[in-house]
Amino acid sequence: MHKFLILCLTILPLFSFSQGAPVKTVDWVTLAEGEKYSEKYGKNMLIFFYRDNCDFCMRMKKEVLTDPQVIRLINENFFPVMLNGKTKKPITYNGKKYINDAPIEEDPNSTWRHNLFFDLVEPTGGNFYWPTIVIINGKDKKVGQLPGFKTKPQLLRSLNKLK
């Protein structure tokens, strides 16, 4: 009996601590998957628009979108999509094909944005900010926008209002 008790006390904690390992990253999906799942399950889609060589975008990816609380809130309440808002690749959204029609030869370092970004993001004070998060419901209606870098507390507060 004594050996059985020791064995139980040794093995039982292993089972309790192995349950529900924390998720360490946001479960990013493609835009097409986000649209499909959002409509099917009635959960909002979160689109994180970034651009290359954007310090605030990189900071938000590294400092905020890696936080366990932020990850949990996003994964449990949204279908998250990450899109480069300046890509030259065509993007299909809601049955429409969007392009970035700024000619690359005109200005290879252009600050021109993709037409999907322009269609979904409203300027704040006449300006576009990077990164920008847009929340879309299952009926392809925009329900919110979070322009610019957000700290962990700011993002948690804002997303809790939009979930």
Steps between C-alpha positions, in 0.01 A plus 500: 500500500786734586661448156166565326461831686852610407441401139174699488663806656782479247292448184191712578681837476636406159147462365373822652789714369494354148140608439434799277849613404490876429485610139808706417393663173198653339325248273523704179280386211481610137253770401288243314491274808420795725207601280366144483537425872366840606184446300462135602560545874376859548831611651670824396807506278797708615720633218843625605631727224876559514765620261862399450765713674245643742649532848162521672373195309806297601472618862135403518572157351788438743381671819120480494389216273726257688346568840306198637195710600483666159548166322223338705256790442564503124493122451182452706299789354618568145622342180829690466646590159832678442533697175772718353313821423748593228541170321506504119316165492128497418270415793149366466257604770122465509502378140689803368861508381706786645839617372767752589487718191799721579755423227816363658714669236346833599641474852645169625499637855148634469287543808199409287260262666314198362145573382356251753669695779355821359153344472491364857698764691365847561756777546530632853538876502568484126786250542549124473687337788706182508423247625120506486263233626159469335220287647250349254190303600367182336293706258808683365411820685772703666427536871817671616843637422807543720754728329865507599714325758314377807657396829384178660250674735366719218455204266335280765258778595411578137462138388283414801257770383497362143474125559 
